Amino acid sequence: MTALVVAGIALAHEALTPASFHHVRPSGVLVLATGIALALLVLAPRIPSFGVAFGAGISAGGALGTAVSGIAWTGVPDPLVRGGIAFNLSDLAIGGGDLLLVASALVYAVRHRSRLRDPV
């Protein structure tokens, strides 16, 4: 659900905000973004952590937003420009979601280190 909300917000922002920059993404990148989103949505719930699931949902939403906008427009619109760098809300969602996902997974691993298997 989080992924759909994030993707919807990102796509609405891209549709309603004029963008001077459009980055053309090869179809392979769009397929990869979709695959990553699906992998996050399938694998993250295996870790019983709200932070991991929420971070994965945010990141997956950003990846889906990138894939859909790459198909919908001629190039992914990047309406946000700061310091000579053009980006969009999907990019922010991917970065922020990944940060939350990794941080939450590390916290979970530290708190449950006794459950981790010994290496073979």
QUIFENSUL-V195126 format. One record per backbone hydrogen bond with DSSP energy under -1.0 kcal/mol. NH is the residue of the N-H (numbers start at 0). CO is the residue of the C=O. E is the energy in kcal/mol with one decimal. If there is no record, write none. Layout:
nh={NH NH}
co={CO CO}
e={E E}
This chain:
nh={4 5 6 7 8 9 10 11 12 13 14 15 16 22 29 30 31 32 33 34 35 36 37 38 39 40 41 42 43 45 46 48 52 53 54 55 56 57 58 59 60 61 62 63 64 65 66 67 68 69 70 71 72 74 75 77 79 81 84 86 91 92 93 94 95 96 97 98 99 100 101 102 103 104 105 106 107 108 109 110 111 112 114}
co={0 1 2 3 4 5 6 7 8 9 10 11 12 75 25 26 27 28 29 30 31 32 33 34 35 36 37 38 39 42 43 46 48 49 50 51 52 53 54 55 56 57 58 59 60 61 62 63 64 65 66 67 68 72 22 20 86 84 81 79 87 88 89 90 91 92 93 94 95 96 97 98 99 100 101 102 103 104 105 106 107 109 111}
e={-2.1 -2.8 -2.6 -2.4 -2.5 -2.6 -2.7 -2.4 -2.5 -2.3 -2.3 -2.1 -1.5 -2.5 -1.5 -2.3 -2.5 -2.6 -1.9 -2.5 -2.7 -2.2 -2.4 -2.5 -2.6 -2.2 -1.8 -3.1 -1.9 -1.7 -2.0 -2.7 -2.2 -3.1 -2.6 -2.5 -2.2 -2.4 -2.6 -2.9 -2.1 -2.0 -2.3 -2.8 -2.5 -2.2 -2.3 -2.9 -2.6 -2.0 -1.2 -2.8 -2.4 -1.8 -3.1 -2.8 -2.2 -2.3 -1.6 -2.9 -1.7 -2.6 -2.5 -2.3 -3.0 -2.7 -2.4 -2.1 -2.4 -2.8 -2.8 -2.4 -2.6 -2.3 -2.3 -2.3 -2.6 -2.5 -2.4 -2.5 -1.8 -1.0 -1.8}
